[in-house]
C-alpha cells in the first residue's frame, strides 16, 4: 500500500477553538488565549492519526503573527502545541 499523509490540519490557540474544527482560524477573536486548547487538540489528532495508520502529518502552519492563530510558533516563542507536535511519536507498527 502506498504511504498516506495528511496535510494542513491544526487548531487555533484560544478557548473553544476545537469546537470549530478546521474553521477555528476563522473565529480567532472568539475566545481567550489558551495554549492548552491547541496542545490538547494536537495530541488528540495525533492519536487519531496513529489509530487510522496515517504515515505522516503536517500542521497547517508553524508561525503566525496573531497570538491566537493556528501557528505553534508565535513571536519567536514556542507554544505548548509546538512541544506536543514535536514530541509525538508514532507507536506500534
PyMOL Python script that loads the backbone (N, CA, C, O; Angstrom):
from pymol import cmd

cmd.read_pdbstr("""\
ATOM      1  N   UNK A   1       0.848  -1.174   0.000  1.00  0.00           N
ATOM      2  CA  UNK A   1       0.000   0.000   0.000  1.00  0.00           C
ATOM      3  C   UNK A   1       0.898   1.243   0.000  1.00  0.00           C
ATOM      4  O   UNK A   1       1.940   1.269   0.654  1.00  0.00           O
ATOM      5  N   UNK A   2       0.485   2.249  -0.728  1.00  0.00           N
ATOM      6  CA  UNK A   2       1.241   3.499  -0.796  1.00  0.00           C
ATOM      7  C   UNK A   2       1.158   4.246   0.536  1.00  0.00           C
ATOM      8  O   UNK A   2       0.149   4.150   1.234  1.00  0.00           O
ATOM      9  N   UNK A   3       2.205   4.986   0.892  1.00  0.00           N
ATOM     10  CA  UNK A   3       2.171   5.786   2.134  1.00  0.00           C
ATOM     11  C   UNK A   3       1.043   6.811   2.097  1.00  0.00           C
ATOM     12  O   UNK A   3       0.701   7.341   1.040  1.00  0.00           O
ATOM     13  N   UNK A   4       0.479   7.075   3.251  1.00  0.00           N
ATOM     14  CA  UNK A   4      -0.607   8.056   3.370  1.00  0.00           C
ATOM     15  C   UNK A   4      -0.189   9.167   4.312  1.00  0.00           C
ATOM     16  O   UNK A   4       0.370   8.910   5.379  1.00  0.00           O
ATOM     17  N   UNK A   5      -0.460  10.393   3.920  1.00  0.00           N
ATOM     18  CA  UNK A   5      -0.120  11.553   4.755  1.00  0.00           C
ATOM     19  C   UNK A   5      -1.291  12.521   4.780  1.00  0.00           C
ATOM     20  O   UNK A   5      -2.090  12.574   3.844  1.00  0.00           O
ATOM     21  N   UNK A   6      -1.383  13.275   5.849  1.00  0.00           N
ATOM     22  CA  UNK A   6      -2.432  14.281   5.998  1.00  0.00           C
ATOM     23  C   UNK A   6      -1.766  15.640   6.121  1.00  0.00           C
ATOM     24  O   UNK A   6      -0.848  15.824   6.919  1.00  0.00           O
ATOM     25  N   UNK A   7      -2.238  16.590   5.323  1.00  0.00           N
ATOM     26  CA  UNK A   7      -1.655  17.926   5.294  1.00  0.00           C
ATOM     27  C   UNK A   7      -2.654  18.965   5.785  1.00  0.00           C
ATOM     28  O   UNK A   7      -3.866  18.765   5.701  1.00  0.00           O
ATOM     29  N   UNK A   8      -2.147  20.053   6.289  1.00  0.00           N
ATOM     30  CA  UNK A   8      -2.914  21.237   6.659  1.00  0.00           C
ATOM     31  C   UNK A   8      -4.030  20.964   7.661  1.00  0.00           C
ATOM     32  O   UNK A   8      -5.210  21.123   7.349  1.00  0.00           O
ATOM     33  N   UNK A   9      -3.654  20.560   8.840  1.00  0.00           N
ATOM     34  CA  UNK A   9      -4.596  20.410   9.946  1.00  0.00           C
ATOM     35  C   UNK A   9      -4.016  21.160  11.132  1.00  0.00           C
ATOM     36  O   UNK A   9      -2.834  21.505  11.131  1.00  0.00           O
ATOM     37  N   UNK A  10      -4.824  21.414  12.129  1.00  0.00           N
ATOM     38  CA  UNK A  10      -4.345  22.105  13.312  1.00  0.00           C
ATOM     39  C   UNK A  10      -5.471  22.763  14.072  1.00  0.00           C
ATOM     40  O   UNK A  10      -6.649  22.543  13.788  1.00  0.00           O
ATOM     41  N   UNK A  11      -5.093  23.573  15.042  1.00  0.00           N
ATOM     42  CA  UNK A  11      -6.069  24.254  15.882  1.00  0.00           C
ATOM     43  C   UNK A  11      -5.539  25.629  16.252  1.00  0.00           C
ATOM     44  O   UNK A  11      -4.332  25.829  16.388  1.00  0.00           O
ATOM     45  N   UNK A  12      -6.439  26.554  16.410  1.00  0.00           N
ATOM     46  CA  UNK A  12      -6.058  27.881  16.883  1.00  0.00           C
ATOM     47  C   UNK A  12      -5.785  27.831  18.380  1.00  0.00           C
ATOM     48  O   UNK A  12      -6.035  26.818  19.032  1.00  0.00           O
ATOM     49  N   UNK A  13      -5.267  28.935  18.919  1.00  0.00           N
ATOM     50  CA  UNK A  13      -4.819  28.975  20.308  1.00  0.00           C
ATOM     51  C   UNK A  13      -5.746  29.839  21.152  1.00  0.00           C
ATOM     52  O   UNK A  13      -5.328  30.872  21.675  1.00  0.00           O
ATOM     53  N   UNK A  14      -6.992  29.425  21.286  1.00  0.00           N
ATOM     54  CA  UNK A  14      -7.939  30.128  22.156  1.00  0.00           C
ATOM     55  C   UNK A  14      -8.964  29.132  22.664  1.00  0.00           C
ATOM     56  O   UNK A  14      -9.219  28.112  22.025  1.00  0.00           O
ATOM     57  N   UNK A  15      -9.543  29.426  23.798  1.00  0.00           N
ATOM     58  CA  UNK A  15     -10.542  28.556  24.392  1.00  0.00           C
ATOM     59  C   UNK A  15     -11.716  28.346  23.460  1.00  0.00           C
ATOM     60  O   UNK A  15     -12.295  29.313  22.965  1.00  0.00           O
ATOM     61  N   UNK A  16     -12.076  27.095  23.213  1.00  0.00           N
ATOM     62  CA  UNK A  16     -13.196  26.751  22.351  1.00  0.00           C
ATOM     63  C   UNK A  16     -12.842  26.568  20.887  1.00  0.00           C
ATOM     64  O   UNK A  16     -13.722  26.246  20.089  1.00  0.00           O
ATOM     65  N   UNK A  17     -11.591  26.762  20.505  1.00  0.00           N
ATOM     66  CA  UNK A  17     -11.186  26.647  19.098  1.00  0.00           C
ATOM     67  C   UNK A  17     -11.476  25.263  18.527  1.00  0.00           C
ATOM     68  O   UNK A  17     -11.868  25.139  17.367  1.00  0.00           O
ATOM     69  N   UNK A  18     -11.286  24.229  19.334  1.00  0.00           N
ATOM     70  CA  UNK A  18     -11.506  22.871  18.829  1.00  0.00           C
ATOM     71  C   UNK A  18     -12.974  22.615  18.479  1.00  0.00           C
ATOM     72  O   UNK A  18     -13.272  21.695  17.718  1.00  0.00           O
ATOM     73  N   UNK A  19     -13.880  23.407  19.016  1.00  0.00           N
ATOM     74  CA  UNK A  19     -15.292  23.258  18.676  1.00  0.00           C
ATOM     75  C   UNK A  19     -15.580  23.614  17.226  1.00  0.00           C
ATOM     76  O   UNK A  19     -16.589  23.183  16.668  1.00  0.00           O
ATOM     77  N   UNK A  20     -14.698  24.401  16.612  1.00  0.00           N
ATOM     78  CA  UNK A  20     -14.884  24.834  15.237  1.00  0.00           C
ATOM     79  C   UNK A  20     -14.192  23.930  14.228  1.00  0.00           C
ATOM     80  O   UNK A  20     -14.325  24.143  13.022  1.00  0.00           O
ATOM     81  N   UNK A  21     -13.459  22.929  14.693  1.00  0.00           N
ATOM     82  CA  UNK A  21     -12.733  22.050  13.778  1.00  0.00           C
ATOM     83  C   UNK A  21     -11.784  22.843  12.907  1.00  0.00           C
ATOM     84  O   UNK A  21     -11.061  23.707  13.404  1.00  0.00           O
ATOM     85  N   UNK A  22     -11.776  22.564  11.615  1.00  0.00           N
ATOM     86  CA  UNK A  22     -10.890  23.237  10.689  1.00  0.00           C
ATOM     87  C   UNK A  22     -11.200  24.702  10.469  1.00  0.00           C
ATOM     88  O   UNK A  22     -10.392  25.420   9.880  1.00  0.00           O
ATOM     89  N   UNK A  23     -12.362  25.165  10.933  1.00  0.00           N
ATOM     90  CA  UNK A  23     -12.742  26.569  10.762  1.00  0.00           C
ATOM     91  C   UNK A  23     -12.351  27.421  11.964  1.00  0.00           C
ATOM     92  O   UNK A  23     -12.750  28.583  12.040  1.00  0.00           O
ATOM     93  N   UNK A  24     -11.589  26.883  12.894  1.00  0.00           N
ATOM     94  CA  UNK A  24     -11.187  27.622  14.084  1.00  0.00           C
ATOM     95  C   UNK A  24     -10.434  28.892  13.772  1.00  0.00           C
ATOM     96  O   UNK A  24     -10.552  29.878  14.500  1.00  0.00           O
ATOM     97  N   UNK A  25      -9.660  28.886  12.700  1.00  0.00           N
ATOM     98  CA  UNK A  25      -8.909  30.066  12.309  1.00  0.00           C
ATOM     99  C   UNK A  25      -9.785  31.211  11.842  1.00  0.00           C
ATOM    100  O   UNK A  25      -9.344  32.360  11.818  1.00  0.00           O
ATOM    101  N   UNK A  26     -11.022  30.913  11.470  1.00  0.00           N
ATOM    102  CA  UNK A  26     -11.949  31.956  11.029  1.00  0.00           C
ATOM    103  C   UNK A  26     -12.608  32.671  12.199  1.00  0.00           C
ATOM    104  O   UNK A  26     -13.242  33.710  12.017  1.00  0.00           O
ATOM    105  N   UNK A  27     -12.461  32.126  13.386  1.00  0.00           N
ATOM    106  CA  UNK A  27     -13.120  32.654  14.582  1.00  0.00           C
ATOM    107  C   UNK A  27     -12.111  33.060  15.649  1.00  0.00           C
ATOM    108  O   UNK A  27     -12.390  32.929  16.841  1.00  0.00           O
ATOM    109  N   UNK A  28     -10.955  33.546  15.244  1.00  0.00           N
ATOM    110  CA  UNK A  28      -9.852  33.823  16.169  1.00  0.00           C
ATOM    111  C   UNK A  28     -10.245  34.762  17.302  1.00  0.00           C
ATOM    112  O   UNK A  28      -9.724  34.607  18.406  1.00  0.00           O
ATOM    113  N   UNK A  29     -11.115  35.705  17.094  1.00  0.00           N
ATOM    114  CA  UNK A  29     -11.478  36.657  18.135  1.00  0.00           C
ATOM    115  C   UNK A  29     -12.449  36.128  19.163  1.00  0.00           C
ATOM    116  O   UNK A  29     -12.809  36.859  20.086  1.00  0.00           O
ATOM    117  N   UNK A  30     -12.891  34.884  19.044  1.00  0.00           N
ATOM    118  CA  UNK A  30     -13.969  34.353  19.876  1.00  0.00           C
ATOM    119  C   UNK A  30     -13.608  34.111  21.338  1.00  0.00           C
ATOM    120  O   UNK A  30     -14.345  34.548  22.222  1.00  0.00           O
ATOM    121  N   UNK A  31     -12.525  33.447  21.614  1.00  0.00           N
ATOM    122  CA  UNK A  31     -12.217  33.052  22.983  1.00  0.00           C
ATOM    123  C   UNK A  31     -10.928  33.667  23.489  1.00  0.00           C
ATOM    124  O   UNK A  31     -10.215  34.349  22.753  1.00  0.00           O
ATOM    125  N   UNK A  32     -10.641  33.415  24.755  1.00  0.00           N
ATOM    126  CA  UNK A  32      -9.410  33.949  25.343  1.00  0.00           C
ATOM    127  C   UNK A  32      -8.226  33.050  24.988  1.00  0.00           C
ATOM    128  O   UNK A  32      -8.393  31.855  24.745  1.00  0.00           O
ATOM    129  N   UNK A  33      -7.038  33.635  24.960  1.00  0.00           N
ATOM    130  CA  UNK A  33      -5.808  32.926  24.612  1.00  0.00           C
ATOM    131  C   UNK A  33      -5.650  31.711  25.507  1.00  0.00           C
ATOM    132  O   UNK A  33      -5.756  31.817  26.729  1.00  0.00           O
ATOM    133  N   UNK A  34      -5.395  30.543  24.897  1.00  0.00           N
ATOM    134  CA  UNK A  34      -5.306  29.314  25.665  1.00  0.00           C
ATOM    135  C   UNK A  34      -4.422  28.310  24.919  1.00  0.00           C
ATOM    136  O   UNK A  34      -4.880  27.665  23.976  1.00  0.00           O
ATOM    137  N   UNK A  35      -3.180  28.176  25.330  1.00  0.00           N
ATOM    138  CA  UNK A  35      -2.266  27.247  24.671  1.00  0.00           C
ATOM    139  C   UNK A  35      -2.644  25.790  24.928  1.00  0.00           C
ATOM    140  O   UNK A  35      -2.358  24.925  24.100  1.00  0.00           O
ATOM    141  N   UNK A  36      -3.283  25.507  26.064  1.00  0.00           N
ATOM    142  CA  UNK A  36      -3.692  24.138  26.361  1.00  0.00           C
ATOM    143  C   UNK A  36      -4.714  23.637  25.349  1.00  0.00           C
ATOM    144  O   UNK A  36      -4.689  22.466  24.972  1.00  0.00           O
ATOM    145  N   UNK A  37      -5.611  24.511  24.907  1.00  0.00           N
ATOM    146  CA  UNK A  37      -6.620  24.130  23.911  1.00  0.00           C
ATOM    147  C   UNK A  37      -5.947  23.598  22.655  1.00  0.00           C
ATOM    148  O   UNK A  37      -6.325  22.545  22.141  1.00  0.00           O
ATOM    149  N   UNK A  38      -4.956  24.319  22.166  1.00  0.00           N
ATOM    150  CA  UNK A  38      -4.249  23.914  20.950  1.00  0.00           C
ATOM    151  C   UNK A  38      -3.457  22.626  21.188  1.00  0.00           C
ATOM    152  O   UNK A  38      -3.517  21.707  20.371  1.00  0.00           O
ATOM    153  N   UNK A  39      -2.722  22.550  22.289  1.00  0.00           N
ATOM    154  CA  UNK A  39      -1.902  21.367  22.579  1.00  0.00           C
ATOM    155  C   UNK A  39      -2.771  20.123  22.723  1.00  0.00           C
ATOM    156  O   UNK A  39      -2.407  19.061  22.217  1.00  0.00           O
ATOM    157  N   UNK A  40      -3.908  20.229  23.401  1.00  0.00           N
ATOM    158  CA  UNK A  40      -4.804  19.085  23.578  1.00  0.00           C
ATOM    159  C   UNK A  40      -5.386  18.628  22.246  1.00  0.00           C
ATOM    160  O   UNK A  40      -5.529  17.429  22.009  1.00  0.00           O
ATOM    161  N   UNK A  41      -5.725  19.584  21.369  1.00  0.00           N
ATOM    162  CA  UNK A  41      -6.248  19.243  20.050  1.00  0.00           C
ATOM    163  C   UNK A  41      -5.188  18.501  19.239  1.00  0.00           C
ATOM    164  O   UNK A  41      -5.482  17.491  18.600  1.00  0.00           O
ATOM    165  N   UNK A  42      -3.968  18.999  19.268  1.00  0.00           N
ATOM    166  CA  UNK A  42      -2.875  18.363  18.522  1.00  0.00           C
ATOM    167  C   UNK A  42      -2.638  16.947  19.045  1.00  0.00           C
ATOM    168  O   UNK A  42      -2.463  16.016  18.259  1.00  0.00           O
ATOM    169  N   UNK A  43      -2.632  16.782  20.358  1.00  0.00           N
ATOM    170  CA  UNK A  43      -2.435  15.448  20.934  1.00  0.00           C
ATOM    171  C   UNK A  43      -3.533  14.491  20.485  1.00  0.00           C
ATOM    172  O   UNK A  43      -3.245  13.380  20.038  1.00  0.00           O
ATOM    173  N   UNK A  44      -4.774  14.908  20.600  1.00  0.00           N
ATOM    174  CA  UNK A  44      -5.892  14.055  20.198  1.00  0.00           C
ATOM    175  C   UNK A  44      -5.860  13.700  18.721  1.00  0.00           C
ATOM    176  O   UNK A  44      -6.162  12.571  18.336  1.00  0.00           O
ATOM    177  N   UNK A  45      -5.492  14.670  17.901  1.00  0.00           N
ATOM    178  CA  UNK A  45      -5.433  14.439  16.466  1.00  0.00           C
ATOM    179  C   UNK A  45      -4.300  13.474  16.121  1.00  0.00           C
ATOM    180  O   UNK A  45      -4.475  12.596  15.276  1.00  0.00           O
ATOM    181  N   UNK A  46      -3.155  13.624  16.756  1.00  0.00           N
ATOM    182  CA  UNK A  46      -2.048  12.695  16.522  1.00  0.00           C
ATOM    183  C   UNK A  46      -2.426  11.277  16.930  1.00  0.00           C
ATOM    184  O   UNK A  46      -2.077  10.319  16.240  1.00  0.00           O
ATOM    185  N   UNK A  47      -3.130  11.138  18.034  1.00  0.00           N
ATOM    186  CA  UNK A  47      -3.587   9.814  18.468  1.00  0.00           C
ATOM    187  C   UNK A  47      -4.552   9.213  17.451  1.00  0.00           C
ATOM    188  O   UNK A  47      -4.474   8.023  17.145  1.00  0.00           O
ATOM    189  N   UNK A  48      -5.455  10.028  16.932  1.00  0.00           N
ATOM    190  CA  UNK A  48      -6.399   9.559  15.918  1.00  0.00           C
ATOM    191  C   UNK A  48      -5.655   9.128  14.650  1.00  0.00           C
ATOM    192  O   UNK A  48      -5.953   8.076  14.084  1.00  0.00           O
ATOM    193  N   UNK A  49      -4.691   9.935  14.206  1.00  0.00           N
ATOM    194  CA  UNK A  49      -3.931   9.593  13.005  1.00  0.00           C
ATOM    195  C   UNK A  49      -3.162   8.292  13.193  1.00  0.00           C
ATOM    196  O   UNK A  49      -3.010   7.516  12.250  1.00  0.00           O
ATOM    197  N   UNK A  50      -2.685   8.055  14.391  1.00  0.00           N
ATOM    198  CA  UNK A  50      -1.991   6.806  14.666  1.00  0.00           C
ATOM    199  C   UNK A  50      -2.959   5.624  14.584  1.00  0.00           C
ATOM    200  O   UNK A  50      -2.607   4.572  14.050  1.00  0.00           O
ATOM    201  N   UNK A  51      -4.164   5.789  15.104  1.00  0.00           N
ATOM    202  CA  UNK A  51      -5.157   4.704  15.073  1.00  0.00           C
ATOM    203  C   UNK A  51      -5.546   4.327  13.653  1.00  0.00           C
ATOM    204  O   UNK A  51      -5.753   3.149  13.359  1.00  0.00           O
ATOM    205  N   UNK A  52      -5.646   5.312  12.769  1.00  0.00           N
ATOM    206  CA  UNK A  52      -6.046   5.027  11.392  1.00  0.00           C
ATOM    207  C   UNK A  52      -4.841   4.777  10.490  1.00  0.00           C
ATOM    208  O   UNK A  52      -4.984   4.621   9.277  1.00  0.00           O
ATOM    209  N   UNK A  53      -3.656   4.741  11.091  1.00  0.00           N
ATOM    210  CA  UNK A  53      -2.417   4.355  10.433  1.00  0.00           C
ATOM    211  C   UNK A  53      -2.005   5.305   9.311  1.00  0.00           C
ATOM    212  O   UNK A  53      -1.646   4.864   8.219  1.00  0.00           O
ATOM    213  N   UNK A  54      -2.057   6.595   9.579  1.00  0.00           N
ATOM    214  CA  UNK A  54      -1.526   7.601   8.655  1.00  0.00           C
ATOM    215  C   UNK A  54      -0.010   7.596   8.811  1.00  0.00           C
ATOM    216  O   UNK A  54       0.492   7.560   9.934  1.00  0.00           O
ATOM    217  N   UNK A  55       0.720   7.631   7.712  1.00  0.00           N
ATOM    218  CA  UNK A  55       2.174   7.528   7.759  1.00  0.00           C
ATOM    219  C   UNK A  55       2.873   8.841   8.095  1.00  0.00           C
ATOM    220  O   UNK A  55       3.993   8.824   8.604  1.00  0.00           O
ATOM    221  N   UNK A  56       2.246   9.960   7.825  1.00  0.00           N
ATOM    222  CA  UNK A  56       2.859  11.252   8.114  1.00  0.00           C
ATOM    223  C   UNK A  56       1.801  12.334   8.203  1.00  0.00           C
ATOM    224  O   UNK A  56       0.722  12.211   7.623  1.00  0.00           O
ATOM    225  N   UNK A  57       2.115  13.394   8.934  1.00  0.00           N
ATOM    226  CA  UNK A  57       1.171  14.503   9.045  1.00  0.00           C
ATOM    227  C   UNK A  57       1.943  15.815   9.158  1.00  0.00           C
ATOM    228  O   UNK A  57       3.057  15.858   9.680  1.00  0.00           O
ATOM    229  N   UNK A  58       1.334  16.861   8.666  1.00  0.00           N
ATOM    230  CA  UNK A  58       1.972  18.167   8.658  1.00  0.00           C
ATOM    231  C   UNK A  58       0.959  19.213   9.088  1.00  0.00           C
ATOM    232  O   UNK A  58      -0.107  19.336   8.485  1.00  0.00           O
ATOM    233  N   UNK A  59       1.283  19.958  10.118  1.00  0.00           N
ATOM    234  CA  UNK A  59       0.391  21.018  10.594  1.00  0.00           C
ATOM    235  C   UNK A  59       0.167  22.068   9.521  1.00  0.00           C
ATOM    236  O   UNK A  59       0.984  22.228   8.614  1.00  0.00           O
ATOM    237  N   UNK A  60      -0.944  22.782   9.631  1.00  0.00           N
ATOM    238  CA  UNK A  60      -1.306  23.828   8.674  1.00  0.00           C
ATOM    239  C   UNK A  60      -0.237  24.893   8.576  1.00  0.00           C
ATOM    240  O   UNK A  60       0.171  25.260   7.474  1.00  0.00           O
ATOM    241  N   UNK A  61       0.219  25.390   9.691  1.00  0.00           N
ATOM    242  CA  UNK A  61       1.222  26.453   9.692  1.00  0.00           C
ATOM    243  C   UNK A  61       2.015  26.398  10.985  1.00  0.00           C
ATOM    244  O   UNK A  61       1.513  25.937  12.010  1.00  0.00           O
ATOM    245  N   UNK A  62       3.230  26.860  10.938  1.00  0.00           N
ATOM    246  CA  UNK A  62       4.060  26.849  12.135  1.00  0.00           C
ATOM    247  C   UNK A  62       4.153  28.222  12.794  1.00  0.00           C
ATOM    248  O   UNK A  62       4.168  28.310  14.021  1.00  0.00           O
ATOM    249  N   UNK A  63       4.215  29.280  12.015  1.00  0.00           N
ATOM    250  CA  UNK A  63       4.424  30.608  12.577  1.00  0.00           C
ATOM    251  C   UNK A  63       3.286  31.545  12.212  1.00  0.00           C
ATOM    252  O   UNK A  63       2.835  31.559  11.067  1.00  0.00           O
ATOM    253  N   UNK A  64       2.828  32.313  13.160  1.00  0.00           N
ATOM    254  CA  UNK A  64       1.770  33.304  12.953  1.00  0.00           C
ATOM    255  C   UNK A  64       2.149  34.589  13.669  1.00  0.00           C
ATOM    256  O   UNK A  64       2.953  34.578  14.601  1.00  0.00           O
ATOM    257  N   UNK A  65       1.570  35.688  13.231  1.00  0.00           N
ATOM    258  CA  UNK A  65       1.785  36.956  13.925  1.00  0.00           C
ATOM    259  C   UNK A  65       0.672  37.238  14.927  1.00  0.00           C
ATOM    260  O   UNK A  65       0.857  38.053  15.832  1.00  0.00           O
ATOM    261  N   UNK A  66      -0.464  36.593  14.790  1.00  0.00           N
ATOM    262  CA  UNK A  66      -1.598  36.747  15.710  1.00  0.00           C
ATOM    263  C   UNK A  66      -1.460  35.681  16.802  1.00  0.00           C
ATOM    264  O   UNK A  66      -1.421  34.493  16.481  1.00  0.00           O
ATOM    265  N   UNK A  67      -1.387  36.068  18.080  1.00  0.00           N
ATOM    266  CA  UNK A  67      -1.165  35.084  19.155  1.00  0.00           C
ATOM    267  C   UNK A  67      -2.168  33.933  19.191  1.00  0.00           C
ATOM    268  O   UNK A  67      -1.789  32.807  19.513  1.00  0.00           O
ATOM    269  N   UNK A  68      -3.439  34.186  18.868  1.00  0.00           N
ATOM    270  CA  UNK A  68      -4.451  33.138  18.962  1.00  0.00           C
ATOM    271  C   UNK A  68      -4.567  32.283  17.704  1.00  0.00           C
ATOM    272  O   UNK A  68      -5.400  31.377  17.660  1.00  0.00           O
ATOM    273  N   UNK A  69      -3.770  32.541  16.700  1.00  0.00           N
ATOM    274  CA  UNK A  69      -3.887  31.833  15.432  1.00  0.00           C
ATOM    275  C   UNK A  69      -3.366  30.399  15.524  1.00  0.00           C
ATOM    276  O   UNK A  69      -2.974  29.943  16.597  1.00  0.00           O
ATOM    277  N   UNK A  70      -3.365  29.696  14.396  1.00  0.00           N
ATOM    278  CA  UNK A  70      -3.043  28.274  14.354  1.00  0.00           C
ATOM    279  C   UNK A  70      -1.556  27.948  14.485  1.00  0.00           C
ATOM    280  O   UNK A  70      -1.209  26.788  14.708  1.00  0.00           O
ATOM    281  N   UNK A  71      -0.686  28.915  14.357  1.00  0.00           N
ATOM    282  CA  UNK A  71       0.741  28.633  14.434  1.00  0.00           C
ATOM    283  C   UNK A  71       1.149  28.074  15.785  1.00  0.00           C
ATOM    284  O   UNK A  71       0.557  28.409  16.811  1.00  0.00           O
ATOM    285  N   UNK A  72       2.172  27.213  15.778  1.00  0.00           N
ATOM    286  CA  UNK A  72       2.692  26.675  17.033  1.00  0.00           C
ATOM    287  C   UNK A  72       3.944  27.429  17.466  1.00  0.00           C
ATOM    288  O   UNK A  72       4.500  27.161  18.531  1.00  0.00           O
ATOM    289  N   UNK A  73       4.381  28.364  16.644  1.00  0.00           N
ATOM    290  CA  UNK A  73       5.441  29.297  16.995  1.00  0.00           C
ATOM    291  C   UNK A  73       4.853  30.689  16.862  1.00  0.00           C
ATOM    292  O   UNK A  73       4.186  30.986  15.871  1.00  0.00           O
ATOM    293  N   UNK A  74       5.086  31.540  17.836  1.00  0.00           N
ATOM    294  CA  UNK A  74       4.499  32.866  17.806  1.00  0.00           C
ATOM    295  C   UNK A  74       5.484  33.870  18.394  1.00  0.00           C
ATOM    296  O   UNK A  74       5.927  33.724  19.533  1.00  0.00           O
ATOM    297  N   UNK A  75       5.820  34.882  17.614  1.00  0.00           N
ATOM    298  CA  UNK A  75       6.746  35.915  18.077  1.00  0.00           C
ATOM    299  C   UNK A  75       8.032  35.296  18.633  1.00  0.00           C
ATOM    300  O   UNK A  75       8.532  35.715  19.677  1.00  0.00           O
ATOM    301  N   UNK A  76       8.554  34.305  17.930  1.00  0.00           N
ATOM    302  CA  UNK A  76       9.787  33.610  18.300  1.00  0.00           C
ATOM    303  C   UNK A  76       9.665  32.832  19.605  1.00  0.00           C
ATOM    304  O   UNK A  76      10.676  32.495  20.221  1.00  0.00           O
ATOM    305  N   UNK A  77       8.465  32.550  20.021  1.00  0.00           N
ATOM    306  CA  UNK A  77       8.207  31.779  21.230  1.00  0.00           C
ATOM    307  C   UNK A  77       7.533  30.471  20.830  1.00  0.00           C
ATOM    308  O   UNK A  77       6.652  30.458  19.971  1.00  0.00           O
ATOM    309  N   UNK A  78       7.941  29.396  21.442  1.00  0.00           N
ATOM    310  CA  UNK A  78       7.300  28.114  21.178  1.00  0.00           C
ATOM    311  C   UNK A  78       6.084  27.965  22.078  1.00  0.00           C
ATOM    312  O   UNK A  78       6.176  28.143  23.292  1.00  0.00           O
ATOM    313  N   UNK A  79       4.958  27.642  21.485  1.00  0.00           N
ATOM    314  CA  UNK A  79       3.738  27.395  22.252  1.00  0.00           C
ATOM    315  C   UNK A  79       3.733  25.942  22.733  1.00  0.00           C
ATOM    316  O   UNK A  79       4.546  25.134  22.282  1.00  0.00           O
ATOM    317  N   UNK A  80       2.826  25.616  23.639  1.00  0.00           N
ATOM    318  CA  UNK A  80       2.685  24.241  24.123  1.00  0.00           C
ATOM    319  C   UNK A  80       2.381  23.291  22.965  1.00  0.00           C
ATOM    320  O   UNK A  80       2.822  22.142  22.966  1.00  0.00           O
ATOM    321  N   UNK A  81       1.630  23.775  21.982  1.00  0.00           N
ATOM    322  CA  UNK A  81       1.324  22.953  20.809  1.00  0.00           C
ATOM    323  C   UNK A  81       2.567  22.527  20.053  1.00  0.00           C
ATOM    324  O   UNK A  81       2.598  21.440  19.477  1.00  0.00           O
ATOM    325  N   UNK A  82       3.597  23.373  20.046  1.00  0.00           N
ATOM    326  CA  UNK A  82       4.870  23.026  19.406  1.00  0.00           C
ATOM    327  C   UNK A  82       5.458  21.789  20.077  1.00  0.00           C
ATOM    328  O   UNK A  82       5.852  20.836  19.405  1.00  0.00           O
ATOM    329  N   UNK A  83       5.512  21.814  21.398  1.00  0.00           N
ATOM    330  CA  UNK A  83       6.101  20.695  22.127  1.00  0.00           C
ATOM    331  C   UNK A  83       5.271  19.422  21.974  1.00  0.00           C
ATOM    332  O   UNK A  83       5.828  18.325  21.919  1.00  0.00           O
ATOM    333  N   UNK A  84       3.958  19.554  21.906  1.00  0.00           N
ATOM    334  CA  UNK A  84       3.110  18.383  21.721  1.00  0.00           C
ATOM    335  C   UNK A  84       3.362  17.769  20.353  1.00  0.00           C
ATOM    336  O   UNK A  84       3.538  16.556  20.243  1.00  0.00           O
ATOM    337  N   UNK A  85       3.380  18.584  19.321  1.00  0.00           N
ATOM    338  CA  UNK A  85       3.609  18.089  17.956  1.00  0.00           C
ATOM    339  C   UNK A  85       5.001  17.489  17.827  1.00  0.00           C
ATOM    340  O   UNK A  85       5.166  16.416  17.245  1.00  0.00           O
ATOM    341  N   UNK A  86       5.994  18.172  18.362  1.00  0.00           N
ATOM    342  CA  UNK A  86       7.381  17.738  18.249  1.00  0.00           C
ATOM    343  C   UNK A  86       7.635  16.442  19.024  1.00  0.00           C
ATOM    344  O   UNK A  86       8.436  15.611  18.596  1.00  0.00           O
ATOM    345  N   UNK A  87       6.957  16.270  20.156  1.00  0.00           N
ATOM    346  CA  UNK A  87       7.231  15.115  20.997  1.00  0.00           C
ATOM    347  C   UNK A  87       6.403  13.889  20.624  1.00  0.00           C
ATOM    348  O   UNK A  87       6.678  12.787  21.099  1.00  0.00           O
ATOM    349  N   UNK A  88       5.392  14.075  19.778  1.00  0.00           N
ATOM    350  CA  UNK A  88       4.554  12.926  19.441  1.00  0.00           C
ATOM    351  C   UNK A  88       5.363  11.886  18.682  1.00  0.00           C
ATOM    352  O   UNK A  88       6.074  12.208  17.730  1.00  0.00           O
ATOM    353  N   UNK A  89       5.249  10.668  19.104  1.00  0.00           N
ATOM    354  CA  UNK A  89       5.925   9.571  18.414  1.00  0.00           C
ATOM    355  C   UNK A  89       4.893   8.531  18.036  1.00  0.00           C
ATOM    356  O   UNK A  89       4.020   8.169  18.824  1.00  0.00           O
ATOM    357  N   UNK A  90       5.017   8.071  16.828  1.00  0.00           N
ATOM    358  CA  UNK A  90       4.127   7.010  16.381  1.00  0.00           C
ATOM    359  C   UNK A  90       4.477   5.733  17.142  1.00  0.00           C
ATOM    360  O   UNK A  90       5.651   5.395  17.293  1.00  0.00           O
ATOM    361  N   UNK A  91       3.471   5.039  17.609  1.00  0.00           N
ATOM    362  CA  UNK A  91       3.695   3.812  18.343  1.00  0.00           C
ATOM    363  C   UNK A  91       3.128   2.641  17.549  1.00  0.00           C
ATOM    364  O   UNK A  91       2.193   2.801  16.765  1.00  0.00           O
ATOM    365  N   UNK A  92       3.694   1.493  17.759  1.00  0.00           N
ATOM    366  CA  UNK A  92       3.235   0.318  17.052  1.00  0.00           C
ATOM    367  C   UNK A  92       3.779   0.271  15.633  1.00  0.00           C
ATOM    368  O   UNK A  92       4.550   1.138  15.220  1.00  0.00           O
ATOM    369  N   UNK A  93       3.375  -0.732  14.907  1.00  0.00           N
ATOM    370  CA  UNK A  93       3.824  -0.862  13.520  1.00  0.00           C
ATOM    371  C   UNK A  93       2.704  -1.324  12.622  1.00  0.00           C
ATOM    372  O   UNK A  93       2.904  -1.487  11.419  1.00  0.00           O
TER     373      UNK A  93
END
""", "prot")
cmd.dss("prot")
cmd.show_as("cartoon", "prot")
cmd.util.cbc("prot")
cmd.orient("prot")
